[in-house]
Amino acid sequence: MRLRTLAFCTLVMSALMSTTPVRAEGIEVHGVSFAELPKNTDITVEIFDDAKENQDLKKLFEDELRSAGYTVKDNARLILSFETRDTSGKWSGGGPNRLIEMRNTDNHTGKDAPEVRLNIFDSQRGGILNPKRDQGITQVAPGEFRIDVAIEDRTNGRRLWQAWSSTTDNAGAEDTAFHRSMVQPIIEKIGTNTQN
Protein backbone atom coordinates (compact mmCIF):
# COMPACT_ATOMS: atom_id res chain seq x y z
CA MET A 1 0.00 0.00 0.00
CA ARG A 2 2.84 2.38 0.88
CA LEU A 3 4.57 1.64 -2.40
CA ARG A 4 1.36 2.41 -4.31
CA THR A 5 0.92 5.72 -2.43
CA LEU A 6 4.55 6.66 -3.03
CA ALA A 7 4.19 5.85 -6.75
CA PHE A 8 1.04 7.99 -6.97
CA CYS A 9 2.74 10.93 -5.20
CA THR A 10 5.72 10.61 -7.55
CA LEU A 11 3.38 10.62 -10.55
CA VAL A 12 1.57 13.73 -9.30
CA MET A 13 4.80 15.60 -8.57
CA SER A 14 6.29 14.74 -11.96
CA ALA A 15 3.10 15.86 -13.70
CA LEU A 16 3.13 19.15 -11.80
CA MET A 17 6.79 19.75 -12.54
CA SER A 18 6.43 18.92 -16.24
CA THR A 19 3.60 21.35 -16.89
CA THR A 20 4.18 24.79 -18.28
CA PRO A 21 1.54 27.48 -18.29
CA VAL A 22 -0.52 28.36 -21.32
CA ARG A 23 -0.72 32.15 -21.58
CA ALA A 24 -3.55 34.06 -23.21
CA GLU A 25 -4.00 37.81 -22.82
CA GLY A 26 -2.19 37.96 -19.47
CA ILE A 27 -3.94 34.82 -18.20
CA GLU A 28 -1.95 31.74 -17.21
CA VAL A 29 -3.61 28.32 -17.41
CA HIS A 30 -2.10 25.22 -15.83
CA GLY A 31 -3.58 21.73 -16.06
CA VAL A 32 -2.65 18.31 -14.69
CA SER A 33 -4.24 15.07 -15.87
CA PHE A 34 -4.25 12.16 -13.42
CA ALA A 35 -6.31 9.73 -15.51
CA GLU A 36 -8.10 9.71 -18.85
CA LEU A 37 -11.58 11.18 -18.80
CA PRO A 38 -14.34 8.78 -19.87
CA LYS A 39 -15.60 9.54 -23.39
CA ASN A 40 -19.14 10.85 -24.02
CA THR A 41 -19.89 11.20 -20.32
CA ASP A 42 -22.23 13.85 -18.93
CA ILE A 43 -20.83 16.44 -16.54
CA THR A 44 -22.20 18.37 -13.55
CA VAL A 45 -20.87 21.73 -12.38
CA GLU A 46 -20.88 22.08 -8.60
CA ILE A 47 -19.94 24.98 -6.34
CA PHE A 48 -19.05 24.96 -2.66
CA ASP A 49 -19.87 28.62 -2.04
CA ASP A 50 -23.25 29.78 -3.37
CA ALA A 51 -22.41 33.49 -3.44
CA LYS A 52 -23.94 35.33 -6.40
CA GLU A 53 -20.52 35.72 -8.10
CA ASN A 54 -19.97 31.95 -7.93
CA GLN A 55 -23.47 31.22 -9.24
CA ASP A 56 -22.78 33.52 -12.20
CA LEU A 57 -19.44 31.83 -12.76
CA LYS A 58 -21.14 28.40 -12.59
CA LYS A 59 -23.49 29.47 -15.39
CA LEU A 60 -20.46 30.60 -17.43
CA PHE A 61 -18.79 27.20 -16.91
CA GLU A 62 -21.99 25.42 -18.00
CA ASP A 63 -22.35 27.62 -21.10
CA GLU A 64 -18.70 27.11 -22.09
CA LEU A 65 -18.96 23.34 -21.55
CA ARG A 66 -22.04 23.18 -23.78
CA SER A 67 -20.26 25.28 -26.43
CA ALA A 68 -17.37 22.80 -26.33
CA GLY A 69 -19.77 19.86 -26.93
CA TYR A 70 -20.22 18.54 -23.39
CA THR A 71 -23.63 17.52 -22.04
CA VAL A 72 -24.30 19.31 -18.75
CA LYS A 73 -26.89 17.81 -16.42
CA ASP A 74 -27.53 17.26 -12.70
CA ASN A 75 -26.06 14.21 -10.92
CA ALA A 76 -23.82 13.27 -13.85
CA ARG A 77 -20.92 10.85 -13.43
CA LEU A 78 -18.27 13.58 -13.84
CA ILE A 79 -18.26 16.50 -11.41
CA LEU A 80 -16.53 19.75 -12.29
CA SER A 81 -16.07 21.87 -9.16
CA PHE A 82 -14.33 25.21 -8.82
CA GLU A 83 -13.41 27.92 -6.37
CA THR A 84 -12.04 31.42 -6.79
CA ARG A 85 -9.39 33.39 -4.96
CA ASP A 86 -8.86 37.12 -5.14
CA THR A 87 -5.60 38.22 -3.50
CA SER A 88 -4.84 41.88 -2.89
CA GLY A 89 -1.47 43.26 -3.93
CA LYS A 90 1.17 44.45 -1.50
CA TRP A 91 2.03 48.12 -1.32
CA SER A 92 4.78 50.17 0.25
CA GLY A 93 5.73 53.81 0.52
CA GLY A 94 3.44 56.76 0.87
CA GLY A 95 2.81 58.89 3.88
CA PRO A 96 4.49 62.17 4.75
CA ASN A 97 8.25 62.53 4.91
CA ARG A 98 8.56 63.56 8.55
CA LEU A 99 11.73 65.56 9.11
CA ILE A 100 10.49 66.83 12.47
CA GLU A 101 8.36 64.67 14.75
CA MET A 102 6.64 65.95 17.87
CA ARG A 103 5.06 63.74 20.54
CA ASN A 104 3.59 64.27 23.96
CA THR A 105 5.00 62.28 26.80
CA ASP A 106 2.95 59.63 28.56
CA ASN A 107 2.93 61.79 31.69
CA HIS A 108 0.03 64.24 31.23
CA THR A 109 0.68 66.31 34.35
CA GLY A 110 2.34 69.06 32.33
CA LYS A 111 5.69 68.78 34.11
CA ASP A 112 7.51 67.05 31.21
CA ALA A 113 8.06 68.89 27.93
CA PRO A 114 6.89 67.35 24.64
CA GLU A 115 9.37 65.18 22.80
CA VAL A 116 10.79 66.73 19.60
CA ARG A 117 12.89 64.72 17.14
CA LEU A 118 14.82 65.98 14.16
CA ASN A 119 15.12 63.22 11.56
CA ILE A 120 18.73 63.42 10.30
CA PHE A 121 18.90 60.05 8.50
CA ASP A 122 16.15 57.44 8.03
CA SER A 123 16.59 54.64 5.50
CA GLN A 124 12.84 53.89 5.43
CA ARG A 125 11.23 57.32 5.14
CA GLY A 126 14.11 59.65 4.39
CA GLY A 127 15.65 62.43 6.47
CA ILE A 128 17.67 65.64 6.12
CA LEU A 129 20.75 63.83 4.78
CA ASN A 130 18.84 61.36 2.61
CA PRO A 131 15.57 62.87 1.36
CA LYS A 132 13.07 60.36 0.08
CA ARG A 133 13.26 60.37 -3.70
CA ASP A 134 9.90 58.84 -4.50
CA GLN A 135 6.98 60.45 -2.71
CA GLY A 136 4.35 58.14 -4.22
CA ILE A 137 3.03 54.75 -3.30
CA THR A 138 4.68 51.82 -5.04
CA GLN A 139 3.25 48.36 -5.66
CA VAL A 140 5.58 45.64 -4.43
CA ALA A 141 3.50 42.59 -5.47
CA PRO A 142 0.49 42.71 -7.80
CA GLY A 143 -2.90 41.33 -6.84
CA GLU A 144 -4.02 38.03 -8.33
CA PHE A 145 -7.38 36.55 -9.33
CA ARG A 146 -7.39 32.75 -9.62
CA ILE A 147 -9.91 30.04 -10.50
CA ASP A 148 -9.14 26.48 -9.32
CA VAL A 149 -11.00 23.65 -11.10
CA ALA A 150 -11.17 19.89 -10.50
CA ILE A 151 -12.97 17.08 -12.33
CA GLU A 152 -13.79 13.99 -10.26
CA ASP A 153 -15.55 10.71 -10.95
CA ARG A 154 -18.72 10.41 -8.84
CA THR A 155 -18.63 6.58 -8.95
CA ASN A 156 -15.28 6.18 -7.16
CA GLY A 157 -14.37 9.69 -5.94
CA ARG A 158 -11.11 9.77 -7.94
CA ARG A 159 -9.78 13.09 -9.15
CA LEU A 160 -9.20 12.79 -12.88
CA TRP A 161 -8.01 16.29 -13.76
CA GLN A 162 -7.34 19.63 -12.17
CA ALA A 163 -6.44 23.05 -13.49
CA TRP A 164 -6.18 26.67 -12.49
CA SER A 165 -6.16 29.94 -14.35
CA SER A 166 -4.76 33.10 -12.86
CA THR A 167 -4.07 36.68 -13.79
CA THR A 168 -2.48 39.64 -12.07
CA ASP A 169 -4.67 41.95 -14.14
CA ASN A 170 -7.73 41.72 -11.90
CA ALA A 171 -9.09 45.18 -12.54
CA GLY A 172 -12.22 43.59 -14.03
CA ALA A 173 -12.60 40.77 -11.51
CA GLU A 174 -16.33 41.57 -11.21
CA ASP A 175 -16.88 41.66 -14.98
CA THR A 176 -18.55 38.76 -16.87
CA ALA A 177 -16.30 39.20 -19.91
CA PHE A 178 -13.26 39.02 -17.63
CA HIS A 179 -14.53 35.77 -16.06
CA ARG A 180 -15.32 34.31 -19.50
CA SER A 181 -11.74 35.04 -20.63
CA MET A 182 -10.49 32.96 -17.69
CA VAL A 183 -13.01 30.11 -18.07
CA GLN A 184 -12.62 29.52 -21.83
CA PRO A 185 -8.95 28.46 -21.70
CA ILE A 186 -9.72 26.03 -18.86
CA ILE A 187 -12.52 24.34 -20.85
CA GLU A 188 -10.28 24.14 -23.94
CA LYS A 189 -7.65 22.24 -21.92
CA ILE A 190 -9.95 19.75 -20.13
CA GLY A 191 -8.25 16.39 -19.68
CA THR A 192 -4.81 17.52 -20.83
CA ASN A 193 -1.52 18.54 -19.26
CA THR A 194 -0.52 22.05 -20.23
CA GLN A 195 2.98 21.29 -21.45
CA ASN A 196 5.10 21.86 -24.56
VEXSE-960487 format. One record per residue: x, y, z of N, C-alpha, C in turn; residue in three letters; residue number from 1. Coordinates in steps of 0.02 Angstrom, whole numbers. Example, Ala and Ser with C-alpha at 12.3 -4.5 7.8 and 13.67 -1.06 7.14 Angstrom:
// residues 2
<<660,-284,390>,<615,-225,390>,<660,-165,390>,"ala",1>
<<642,-112,354>,<684,-53,357>,<645,2,394>,"ser",2>
//
This chain:
// residues 196
<<41,-60,0>,<0,0,0>,<44,63,0>,"met",1>
<<97,61,41>,<142,119,44>,<176,130,-23>,"arg",2>
<<196,76,-55>,<229,82,-120>,<182,113,-172>,"leu",3>
<<118,93,-169>,<68,120,-216>,<58,195,-203>,"arg",4>
<<54,215,-139>,<46,286,-121>,<106,326,-143>,"thr",5>
<<166,299,-131>,<227,333,-152>,<230,341,-228>,"leu",6>
<<210,289,-264>,<210,293,-337>,<160,345,-361>,"ala",7>
<<101,349,-329>,<52,399,-349>,<78,469,-335>,"phe",8>
<<109,481,-277>,<137,547,-260>,<192,566,-309>,"cys",9>
<<234,517,-328>,<286,531,-377>,<256,550,-445>,"thr",10>
<<203,515,-465>,<169,531,-528>,<141,602,-526>,"leu",11>
<<108,620,-471>,<79,687,-465>,<132,740,-467>,"val",12>
<<186,730,-430>,<240,780,-428>,<273,787,-497>,"met",13>
<<284,732,-532>,<315,737,-598>,<268,771,-647>,"ser",14>
<<203,759,-641>,<155,793,-685>,<154,868,-671>,"ala",15>
<<156,886,-607>,<157,958,-590>,<220,991,-614>,"leu",16>
<<276,957,-608>,<340,987,-627>,<347,991,-703>,"met",17>
<<313,947,-739>,<321,946,-812>,<274,993,-848>,"ser",18>
<<228,1023,-811>,<180,1068,-844>,<209,1137,-851>,"thr",19>
<<192,1169,-905>,<209,1239,-914>,<144,1276,-928>,"thr",20>
<<140,1339,-907>,<77,1374,-915>,<61,1391,-987>,"pro",21>
<<-2,1392,-1003>,<-26,1418,-1066>,<-47,1490,-1052>,"val",22>
<<-21,1537,-1092>,<-36,1608,-1079>,<-82,1635,-1134>,"arg",23>
<<-133,1671,-1113>,<-178,1703,-1161>,<-199,1769,-1131>,"ala",24>
<<-180,1824,-1162>,<-200,1890,-1141>,<-187,1903,-1067>,"glu",25>
<<-127,1887,-1043>,<-109,1898,-974>,<-137,1846,-925>,"gly",26>
<<-168,1793,-952>,<-197,1741,-910>,<-154,1678,-917>,"ile",27>
<<-135,1650,-860>,<-98,1587,-860>,<-146,1530,-845>,"glu",28>
<<-139,1475,-882>,<-181,1416,-870>,<-134,1356,-861>,"val",29>
<<-143,1321,-806>,<-105,1261,-791>,<-154,1203,-785>,"his",30>
<<-135,1145,-810>,<-179,1087,-803>,<-138,1024,-791>,"gly",31>
<<-166,979,-750>,<-133,916,-734>,<-184,860,-742>,"val",32>
<<-168,810,-783>,<-212,753,-794>,<-187,695,-752>,"ser",33>
<<-231,665,-712>,<-213,608,-671>,<-236,542,-702>,"phe",34>
<<-289,546,-741>,<-316,487,-775>,<-356,511,-835>,"ala",35>
<<-367,467,-883>,<-405,485,-943>,<-479,495,-925>,"glu",36>
<<-508,547,-952>,<-579,559,-940>,<-621,511,-982>,"leu",37>
<<-674,483,-954>,<-717,439,-994>,<-748,477,-1052>,"pro",38>
<<-752,445,-1109>,<-780,477,-1170>,<-856,481,-1165>,"lys",39>
<<-884,533,-1195>,<-957,542,-1201>,<-993,535,-1134>,"asn",40>
<<-964,564,-1082>,<-994,560,-1016>,<-1021,628,-997>,"thr",41>
<<-1082,630,-968>,<-1111,693,-946>,<-1071,722,-889>,"asp",42>
<<-1080,787,-879>,<-1041,822,-827>,<-1087,868,-787>,"ile",43>
<<-1073,874,-723>,<-1110,918,-678>,<-1062,971,-652>,"thr",44>
<<-1084,1033,-649>,<-1043,1087,-619>,<-1069,1100,-549>,"val",45>
<<-1025,1094,-500>,<-1044,1104,-430>,<-1002,1160,-399>,"glu",46>
<<-1033,1197,-354>,<-997,1249,-317>,<-1003,1235,-243>,"ile",47>
<<-953,1257,-205>,<-953,1248,-133>,<-978,1310,-97>,"phe",48>
<<-972,1367,-130>,<-994,1431,-102>,<-1046,1459,-149>,"asp",49>
<<-1108,1467,-124>,<-1163,1489,-169>,<-1172,1565,-171>,"asp",50>
<<-1117,1602,-163>,<-1120,1675,-172>,<-1142,1690,-244>,"ala",51>
<<-1171,1748,-254>,<-1197,1767,-320>,<-1142,1764,-373>,"lys",52>
<<-1081,1787,-357>,<-1026,1786,-405>,<-1011,1714,-427>,"glu",53>
<<-1012,1667,-379>,<-999,1597,-396>,<-1056,1567,-437>,"asn",54>
<<-1117,1586,-422>,<-1174,1561,-462>,<-1168,1586,-534>,"gln",55>
<<-1149,1649,-543>,<-1139,1676,-610>,<-1082,1640,-646>,"asp",56>
<<-1029,1626,-609>,<-972,1591,-638>,<-991,1519,-655>,"leu",57>
<<-1033,1488,-615>,<-1057,1420,-629>,<-1095,1419,-696>,"lys",58>
<<-1137,1469,-706>,<-1174,1474,-769>,<-1126,1482,-828>,"lys",59>
<<-1073,1522,-819>,<-1023,1530,-871>,<-989,1463,-887>,"leu",60>
<<-971,1425,-835>,<-940,1360,-846>,<-987,1315,-885>,"phe",61>
<<-1051,1313,-865>,<-1099,1271,-900>,<-1107,1292,-973>,"glu",62>
<<-1111,1357,-986>,<-1117,1381,-1055>,<-1056,1362,-1097>,"asp",63>
<<-996,1372,-1068>,<-935,1355,-1105>,<-928,1280,-1116>,"glu",64>
<<-950,1240,-1068>,<-948,1167,-1078>,<-994,1146,-1134>,"leu",65>
<<-1055,1175,-1135>,<-1102,1159,-1189>,<-1074,1180,-1257>,"arg",66>
<<-1042,1239,-1259>,<-1013,1264,-1321>,<-958,1218,-1346>,"ser",67>
<<-923,1186,-1299>,<-869,1140,-1316>,<-894,1069,-1332>,"ala",68>
<<-960,1058,-1328>,<-988,993,-1347>,<-1003,946,-1289>,"gly",69>
<<-996,969,-1227>,<-1011,927,-1169>,<-1085,931,-1153>,"tyr",70>
<<-1112,876,-1125>,<-1181,876,-1102>,<-1180,890,-1027>,"thr",71>
<<-1213,945,-1007>,<-1215,965,-937>,<-1283,947,-908>,"val",72>
<<-1282,907,-854>,<-1345,891,-821>,<-1331,875,-747>,"lys",73>
<<-1383,876,-707>,<-1377,863,-635>,<-1360,789,-623>,"asp",74>
<<-1321,778,-569>,<-1303,710,-546>,<-1269,668,-600>,"asn",75>
<<-1229,700,-642>,<-1191,663,-692>,<-1133,627,-660>,"ala",76>
<<-1103,581,-698>,<-1046,543,-672>,<-986,587,-657>,"arg",77>
<<-970,634,-702>,<-914,679,-692>,<-937,742,-657>,"leu",78>
<<-898,764,-608>,<-913,825,-570>,<-857,875,-581>,"ile",79>
<<-874,932,-609>,<-826,987,-614>,<-842,1036,-557>,"leu",80>
<<-794,1046,-513>,<-803,1093,-458>,<-750,1147,-464>,"ser",81>
<<-765,1206,-437>,<-716,1260,-441>,<-722,1305,-380>,"phe",82>
<<-670,1343,-369>,<-670,1396,-318>,<-626,1453,-343>,"glu",83>
<<-640,1512,-318>,<-602,1571,-340>,<-564,1600,-281>,"thr",84>
<<-509,1634,-298>,<-469,1670,-248>,<-451,1737,-276>,"arg",85>
<<-460,1788,-237>,<-443,1856,-257>,<-395,1883,-204>,"asp",86>
<<-331,1890,-222>,<-280,1911,-175>,<-262,1983,-189>,"thr",87>
<<-261,2024,-137>,<-242,2094,-144>,<-167,2099,-152>,"ser",88>
<<-145,2151,-188>,<-74,2163,-196>,<-43,2191,-133>,"gly",89>
<<23,2194,-132>,<58,2223,-75>,<87,2290,-96>,"lys",90>
<<81,2338,-51>,<102,2406,-66>,<152,2431,-14>,"trp",91>
<<193,2477,-35>,<239,2508,13>,<246,2582,-6>,"ser",92>
<<276,2620,39>,<286,2691,26>,<227,2731,48>,"gly",93>
<<226,2793,26>,<172,2838,43>,<181,2868,112>,"gly",94>
<<137,2912,129>,<141,2945,194>,<188,3004,191>,"gly",95>
<<182,3049,239>,<224,3108,237>,<297,3092,255>,"pro",96>
<<342,3132,230>,<413,3127,246>,<425,3170,307>,"asn",97>
<<426,3140,365>,<428,3178,427>,<500,3194,447>,"arg",98>
<<520,3256,435>,<586,3278,456>,<586,3296,530>,"leu",99>
<<531,3324,553>,<525,3342,624>,<464,3305,651>,"ile",100>
<<473,3269,706>,<418,3233,737>,<409,3260,808>,"glu",101>
<<347,3273,826>,<332,3297,894>,<283,3249,926>,"met",102>
<<297,3232,990>,<253,3187,1027>,<247,3211,1099>,"arg",103>
<<188,3201,1127>,<179,3214,1198>,<207,3155,1237>,"asn",104>
<<227,3168,1297>,<250,3114,1340>,<190,3078,1370>,"thr",105>
<<202,3020,1397>,<148,2981,1428>,<123,3014,1492>,"asp",106>
<<165,3055,1523>,<147,3089,1584>,<108,3152,1566>,"asn",107>
<<44,3156,1581>,<2,3212,1562>,<-7,3264,1617>,"his",108>
<<40,3266,1663>,<34,3315,1717>,<58,3384,1696>,"thr",109>
<<93,3388,1640>,<117,3453,1617>,<186,3469,1641>,"gly",110>
<<218,3426,1680>,<284,3439,1706>,<338,3423,1654>,"lys",111>
<<326,3373,1611>,<375,3353,1561>,<359,3387,1495>,"asp",112>
<<411,3411,1461>,<403,3444,1396>,<389,3393,1342>,"ala",113>
<<355,3414,1288>,<344,3368,1232>,<411,3345,1202>,"pro",114>
<<409,3287,1171>,<468,3259,1140>,<472,3284,1068>,"glu",115>
<<529,3312,1048>,<539,3337,980>,<599,3300,951>,"val",116>
<<590,3272,891>,<644,3236,857>,<657,3266,789>,"arg",117>
<<720,3276,774>,<741,3299,708>,<768,3238,671>,"leu",118>
<<739,3222,615>,<756,3161,578>,<815,3176,532>,"asn",119>
<<876,3158,554>,<937,3171,515>,<944,3120,458>,"ile",120>
<<937,3055,475>,<945,3003,425>,<896,2946,441>,"phe",121>
<<855,2927,393>,<808,2872,401>,<805,2833,336>,"asp",122>
<<827,2771,337>,<830,2732,275>,<761,2713,249>,"ser",123>
<<710,2713,292>,<642,2694,271>,<604,2754,242>,"gln",124>
<<604,2810,277>,<561,2866,257>,<600,2927,233>,"arg",125>
<<666,2925,240>,<706,2982,219>,<714,3033,276>,"gly",126>
<<768,3071,273>,<783,3122,324>,<816,3181,291>,"gly",127>
<<850,3222,333>,<884,3282,306>,<941,3262,260>,"ile",128>
<<981,3213,280>,<1038,3191,239>,<1018,3147,180>,"leu",129>
<<964,3112,186>,<942,3068,131>,<867,3078,117>,"asn",130>
<<850,3132,82>,<778,3143,68>,<749,3086,27>,"pro",131>
<<687,3071,41>,<653,3018,4>,<643,3041,-67>,"lys",132>
<<667,2999,-115>,<663,3018,-185>,<593,3010,-213>,"arg",133>
<<561,2956,-198>,<495,2942,-225>,<442,2956,-172>,"asp",134>
<<400,3004,-184>,<349,3022,-135>,<285,2981,-143>,"gln",135>
<<280,2944,-198>,<217,2907,-211>,<216,2839,-179>,"gly",136>
<<161,2806,-190>,<151,2738,-165>,<173,2690,-220>,"ile",137>
<<211,2639,-202>,<234,2591,-252>,<204,2522,-237>,"thr",138>
<<190,2485,-290>,<162,2418,-283>,<220,2369,-282>,"gln",139>
<<225,2330,-228>,<279,2282,-221>,<260,2216,-254>,"val",140>
<<199,2192,-243>,<175,2130,-273>,<104,2142,-300>,"ala",141>
<<91,2123,-362>,<24,2135,-390>,<-28,2089,-360>,"pro",142>
<<-91,2110,-363>,<-145,2067,-342>,<-155,2010,-392>,"gly",143>
<<-190,1959,-372>,<-201,1901,-416>,<-273,1877,-409>,"glu",144>
<<-304,1860,-466>,<-369,1827,-466>,<-358,1758,-495>,"phe",145>
<<-384,1707,-461>,<-369,1638,-481>,<-433,1596,-476>,"arg",146>
<<-441,1551,-525>,<-496,1502,-525>,<-464,1433,-524>,"ile",147>
<<-480,1393,-472>,<-457,1324,-466>,<-514,1277,-486>,"asp",148>
<<-499,1228,-529>,<-550,1183,-555>,<-527,1111,-545>,"val",149>
<<-574,1066,-530>,<-559,994,-525>,<-616,956,-557>,"ala",150>
<<-598,900,-590>,<-648,854,-616>,<-638,787,-581>,"ile",151>
<<-692,762,-550>,<-689,699,-513>,<-743,652,-539>,"glu",152>
<<-731,588,-528>,<-777,536,-548>,<-823,521,-488>,"asp",153>
<<-888,531,-497>,<-936,521,-442>,<-938,447,-419>,"arg",154>
<<-924,400,-465>,<-932,329,-447>,<-878,305,-398>,"thr",155>
<<-817,333,-403>,<-764,309,-358>,<-729,365,-320>,"asn",156>
<<-748,428,-333>,<-718,484,-297>,<-649,504,-320>,"gly",157>
<<-623,473,-373>,<-556,488,-397>,<-554,556,-433>,"arg",158>
<<-501,593,-420>,<-489,655,-458>,<-455,636,-523>,"arg",159>
<<-486,656,-578>,<-460,639,-644>,<-418,695,-674>,"leu",160>
<<-435,757,-658>,<-400,814,-688>,<-409,875,-644>,"trp",161>
<<-359,918,-643>,<-367,982,-608>,<-330,1035,-647>,"gln",162>
<<-353,1097,-639>,<-322,1153,-674>,<-334,1216,-635>,"ala",163>
<<-297,1268,-654>,<-309,1333,-625>,<-288,1386,-675>,"trp",164>
<<-326,1440,-676>,<-308,1497,-717>,<-300,1556,-671>,"ser",165>
<<-252,1598,-687>,<-238,1655,-643>,<-216,1714,-685>,"ser",166>
<<-226,1773,-658>,<-203,1834,-689>,<-188,1885,-635>,"thr",167>
<<-139,1927,-649>,<-124,1982,-604>,<-161,2045,-625>,"thr",168>
<<-194,2041,-683>,<-233,2098,-707>,<-306,2087,-685>,"asp",169>
<<-320,2100,-621>,<-387,2086,-595>,<-429,2149,-587>,"asn",170>
<<-415,2198,-630>,<-455,2259,-627>,<-528,2246,-643>,"ala",171>
<<-542,2195,-684>,<-611,2180,-702>,<-636,2116,-669>,"gly",172>
<<-613,2102,-608>,<-630,2039,-575>,<-705,2029,-565>,"ala",173>
<<-744,2083,-568>,<-817,2078,-560>,<-852,2073,-628>,"glu",174>
<<-815,2078,-682>,<-844,2083,-749>,<-854,2013,-780>,"asp",175>
<<-912,2002,-812>,<-928,1938,-843>,<-879,1922,-900>,"thr",176>
<<-861,1972,-940>,<-815,1960,-995>,<-746,1940,-969>,"ala",177>
<<-727,1969,-913>,<-663,1951,-881>,<-665,1878,-858>,"phe",178>
<<-720,1858,-826>,<-727,1788,-803>,<-727,1740,-862>,"his",179>
<<-763,1759,-916>,<-766,1715,-975>,<-696,1705,-1004>,"arg",180>
<<-655,1758,-1004>,<-587,1752,-1031>,<-543,1706,-990>,"ser",181>
<<-562,1694,-927>,<-524,1648,-884>,<-553,1577,-888>,"met",182>
<<-618,1571,-901>,<-651,1505,-903>,<-637,1470,-970>,"val",183>
<<-640,1507,-1025>,<-631,1476,-1092>,<-567,1436,-1098>,"gln",184>
<<-509,1463,-1078>,<-448,1423,-1085>,<-448,1360,-1042>,"pro",185>
<<-482,1361,-985>,<-486,1302,-943>,<-526,1248,-979>,"ile",186>
<<-584,1266,-1007>,<-626,1217,-1042>,<-590,1189,-1103>,"ile",187>
<<-551,1231,-1139>,<-514,1207,-1197>,<-462,1155,-1179>,"glu",188>
<<-436,1157,-1117>,<-382,1112,-1096>,<-407,1053,-1054>,"lys",189>
<<-472,1042,-1049>,<-497,988,-1007>,<-465,921,-1025>,"ile",190>
<<-441,886,-975>,<-413,820,-984>,<-340,817,-1007>,"gly",191>
<<-309,875,-1017>,<-240,876,-1041>,<-193,907,-991>,"thr",192>
<<-129,891,-999>,<-76,927,-963>,<-57,987,-1005>,"asn",193>
<<-49,1044,-973>,<-26,1103,-1012>,<50,1101,-1013>,"thr",194>
<<77,1069,-1065>,<149,1064,-1073>,<167,1074,-1146>,"gln",195>
<<231,1083,-1159>,<255,1093,-1228>,<245,1030,-1269>,"asn",196>
//
